Amino acid sequence: MNSINLAELGKKFREDFREPTLLFEDTGHRIFWLGVPEASAFRSNSYLIVDHDEAVLVDPGGNVAFEFVRNRVTQVIPGSHVIAQILSHPDPDAAASFASWIEVNPQMKVLTSFHTNTLLCHFRDVPYEHMDVREHPEFRFTSGKILRFIPSPFLHAPGAFATWDASSGYLFSGDVWAALDMEWTLLVDDFAKHELKLNLFQIESMASGKAARGFVERIRQLELNAILPQHGRIIPREFVPRALDYLSRLKCGLDILYTD
């Protein structure tokens, strides 16, 4: 059981850029929001999943964020203990710093899709071990704890995917449910207002409502205790049904460009 009350954390949260924020903790398994180095509407969230003395970094961010994110990680665990990094899609704000992380630990696996992997050399060409999330839909920590990868194609990249942490029920959704928000807080507290901020990103960036509905059907049976997007606020459990409904009825991308 999570020792962190997300609802209370959301009420008390005040970002001060000093330390990572613990979102989940139970029997050696922890999840952190690492913060962002810039206060902008397009802020990018990076997350750290820690299982005993191993860690996995989720969407490490762009090159300009590397030092900030690395410092946050080392406040939790030595960088050499980060055994893998998850790249949910190839956009530079999510993935450009991947090579710098390989230099921190050359044994670090890169967990991503084939589509994303083919583009990484354009950031920097370094040797690394790639694990294709389609061929290997689960990743296991030494303890046996599981991360499951769920494809979210064309939301918005062809090889995009989300990551579900089975221990917490937290879904790291990449750009799905990403929002643009100048009046940012850690957690969504009013979903009706948040929909307007979701629309700013989702309507133009996602390929189609058909792709969105297909992804919803893939995750509907999972236990979802929170949704952690790469941009915007974390969606707590109480708003997960509304988040699924939002995505199910979303008209975006091709639905709008080609109305016939």
Buried (B, 14 or more C-beta within 10 A) or exposed (E): EBEBEBEEBBEEBEEEEEEBBBBBBEEBBBBBBBBBBEEEBBBBBBBBBBBBEBBBBBBBBBBEBBEBBBBBBBEBBEBEBBBBBBBBBBBBBBBBBBBBBBEBBEEBBBBBBEBBBEBBEEBBEBEBEBBBBEEEEEBEBEBEBEBBBBBBBBBBBBBBBBBBBBBBBBBBBBBBBBBBBEEBBBBBBEBEEBBEBBBBBBBEBBBBBEBBBBBBEEBEEBEBBBBBBBBBBBBBBBBBEBBBEBBBEBBBBBBEEEEE
